[in-house]
Amino acid sequence: MPKQVQRGRHWYAIHTYSGYEEAVARNLKQRIESLGMEDKIFNVLVPTEKKIKIKGGKRQVVEEKIYPGYVLVEMIVTDDSWYVVRNTPRVTGFIGAGTEPIPISDEEIKEIQKRMGIKEPKYKVDLKVGDVVKITDGPFKDFDGKISEVDEKRGRVKVLINMFGRDTPVELDFLQVKKI
């Protein structure tokens, strides 16, 4: 139990069993309601962001947890609110020193919320014209080639691969190539 209580409303990170973040958030919300803690525990959040993956040759947007194994809780820490959160099934504890929860800074929370609020995932491109790449997906898998064009807006690259003794341009998704 916290010795010195942090006054005021702050965000805290609680550690959970990995893979149970949504279940913990649901459980905690039910406990807050049933135990009448709405005046001390205000928000429960599992931070996620959208990412682009290639599955079966198709581009898909998937939602991934930013911090697997963690749930964020906005609350005023008192003995009873601490107890409610700490004793929620599959919660292993607060992030902090010893038994003292340490609040997350406002800047960090704003950054997390900004990351979560981005509707369209961005392409992370560290490829440029002239880079030698290995194709990791699609009909030309395991071919090596050289990038001749980079289209950041569409998330595409043009790769020259050597087929039958000549360079042949192939248009691919960023996610289908990896720098050698």
C-alpha positions as CSV (number, residue, x, y, z in Angstrom):
1,M,0.0,0.0,0.0
2,P,1.4,3.5,-0.8
3,K,3.0,5.2,2.1
4,Q,2.9,8.7,0.7
5,V,-0.2,9.4,-1.4
6,Q,0.3,11.4,-4.6
7,R,-2.4,14.2,-4.5
8,G,-4.3,15.0,-7.6
9,R,-5.4,13.3,-10.7
10,H,-2.6,11.6,-12.7
11,W,-2.0,8.8,-15.2
12,Y,-0.2,5.6,-13.9
13,A,1.0,2.5,-15.7
14,I,0.0,-0.8,-14.3
15,H,1.8,-4.0,-15.3
16,T,-0.4,-6.9,-16.4
17,Y,0.1,-10.4,-17.7
18,S,1.0,-10.0,-21.4
19,G,-2.0,-10.7,-23.7
20,Y,-4.5,-9.9,-21.0
21,E,-4.4,-6.1,-21.3
22,E,-8.0,-5.8,-22.7
23,A,-9.3,-8.3,-20.1
24,V,-7.7,-6.3,-17.3
25,A,-9.1,-3.0,-18.7
26,R,-12.6,-4.6,-18.9
27,N,-12.3,-6.1,-15.5
28,L,-11.1,-2.9,-13.9
29,K,-13.9,-0.8,-15.5
30,Q,-16.4,-3.3,-14.0
31,R,-14.8,-3.1,-10.6
32,I,-14.7,0.7,-10.7
33,E,-18.4,0.7,-11.4
34,S,-19.5,-2.0,-8.9
35,L,-17.3,-0.5,-6.1
36,G,-18.4,3.1,-6.8
37,M,-14.8,4.4,-7.5
38,E,-15.8,6.7,-10.4
39,D,-14.7,9.7,-8.3
40,K,-11.2,8.4,-7.9
41,I,-10.5,6.2,-11.0
42,F,-11.4,8.1,-14.2
43,N,-9.9,6.4,-17.2
44,V,-8.5,3.0,-18.2
45,L,-6.6,2.8,-21.5
46,V,-4.8,0.1,-23.4
47,P,-2.5,2.1,-25.8
48,T,-2.7,0.8,-29.4
49,E,-1.6,2.1,-32.8
50,K,-2.3,1.1,-36.3
51,K,0.5,-0.5,-38.3
52,I,0.7,-1.8,-41.9
53,K,1.5,-5.5,-42.4
54,I,1.6,-7.7,-45.5
55,K,-0.5,-10.9,-45.1
56,G,-1.0,-13.2,-48.0
57,G,0.5,-10.7,-50.4
58,K,-2.2,-8.1,-49.3
59,R,-1.6,-5.0,-47.4
60,Q,-3.5,-4.9,-44.1
61,V,-3.8,-2.4,-41.3
62,V,-3.6,-4.1,-38.0
63,E,-3.9,-2.6,-34.5
64,E,-0.9,-3.4,-32.2
65,K,-0.3,-2.6,-28.6
66,I,2.2,0.1,-28.1
67,Y,3.2,-1.3,-24.6
68,P,2.4,-5.0,-24.4
69,G,1.8,-6.0,-20.8
70,Y,0.8,-2.5,-19.6
71,V,-2.5,-0.7,-19.1
72,L,-2.7,3.0,-18.3
73,V,-5.0,4.3,-15.5
74,E,-6.0,7.9,-14.8
75,M,-6.8,8.1,-11.1
76,I,-6.3,9.8,-7.8
77,V,-4.2,7.4,-5.7
78,T,-5.7,6.8,-2.3
79,D,-5.5,3.6,-0.2
80,D,-8.8,2.3,-1.5
81,S,-8.3,3.3,-5.2
82,W,-4.8,1.7,-5.1
83,Y,-6.3,-1.4,-3.6
84,V,-9.0,-1.7,-6.3
85,V,-6.5,-1.5,-9.1
86,R,-3.8,-3.6,-7.4
87,N,-6.3,-6.4,-6.7
88,T,-7.8,-6.6,-10.2
89,P,-7.2,-10.1,-11.6
90,R,-4.0,-10.4,-13.8
91,V,-2.6,-7.1,-12.5
92,T,0.9,-7.6,-11.2
93,G,1.5,-4.1,-9.9
94,F,2.0,-0.4,-10.5
95,I,5.1,0.9,-12.2
96,G,7.1,2.8,-9.5
97,A,9.6,2.6,-6.8
98,G,8.7,-0.2,-4.3
99,T,5.0,0.1,-3.5
100,E,4.9,3.8,-4.5
101,P,3.2,4.3,-7.9
102,I,5.0,7.0,-10.0
103,P,2.8,9.1,-12.3
104,I,3.4,9.3,-16.0
105,S,4.4,12.8,-17.2
106,D,1.8,14.8,-19.1
107,E,4.2,15.0,-22.1
108,E,4.4,11.2,-22.3
109,I,0.6,10.9,-22.1
110,K,0.1,13.5,-24.8
111,E,2.6,11.6,-27.0
112,I,0.9,8.3,-26.4
113,Q,-2.5,9.8,-27.2
114,K,-1.1,11.5,-30.3
115,R,0.3,8.1,-31.5
116,M,-3.1,6.5,-30.8
117,G,-5.0,9.2,-32.6
118,I,-3.2,8.9,-35.9
119,K,-5.8,7.5,-38.3
120,E,-3.6,6.4,-41.2
121,P,-0.4,4.6,-40.3
122,K,2.8,6.1,-41.7
123,Y,5.3,4.2,-43.8
124,K,8.6,4.0,-42.1
125,V,11.0,4.2,-45.0
126,D,14.7,3.8,-44.7
127,L,15.1,2.9,-48.3
128,K,16.6,5.1,-51.1
129,V,17.5,4.8,-54.7
130,G,20.5,2.6,-55.3
131,D,20.0,0.5,-52.1
132,V,20.4,-3.3,-52.7
133,V,17.5,-5.2,-51.3
134,K,16.2,-8.8,-50.9
135,I,12.6,-9.4,-51.8
136,T,10.9,-11.0,-48.8
137,D,7.4,-11.6,-50.1
138,G,5.4,-12.2,-53.3
139,P,6.3,-14.0,-56.6
140,F,9.9,-12.7,-56.7
141,K,10.6,-13.8,-53.1
142,D,14.4,-14.3,-52.4
143,F,15.4,-12.3,-55.5
144,D,18.0,-9.6,-54.9
145,G,17.7,-6.3,-56.7
146,K,18.5,-2.6,-56.7
147,I,16.0,0.2,-55.9
148,S,15.4,2.5,-58.9
149,E,12.4,4.5,-57.5
150,V,10.9,5.2,-54.1
151,D,7.2,6.4,-53.9
152,E,6.8,7.3,-50.2
153,K,3.1,8.5,-50.6
154,R,2.0,5.1,-52.0
155,G,4.4,3.0,-49.9
156,R,5.9,1.5,-53.1
157,V,9.4,0.9,-54.5
158,K,10.5,0.0,-57.9
159,V,13.2,-2.7,-57.8
160,L,15.4,-3.8,-60.7
161,I,15.9,-7.6,-60.6
162,N,18.2,-9.5,-63.0
163,M,16.0,-11.9,-65.0
164,F,17.3,-13.7,-68.1
165,G,20.4,-11.5,-68.2
166,R,18.7,-8.2,-68.1
167,D,17.4,-5.8,-65.4
168,T,13.6,-6.0,-65.1
169,P,11.7,-3.4,-63.0
170,V,9.3,-4.8,-60.4
171,E,7.0,-2.6,-58.3
172,L,6.7,-3.7,-54.8
173,D,5.4,-2.6,-51.4
174,F,7.9,-1.3,-48.9
175,L,7.1,-4.2,-46.7
176,Q,8.0,-6.7,-49.4
177,V,11.7,-5.8,-49.4
178,K,14.5,-5.6,-46.8
179,K,17.8,-3.8,-47.1
180,I,20.8,-6.2,-47.4
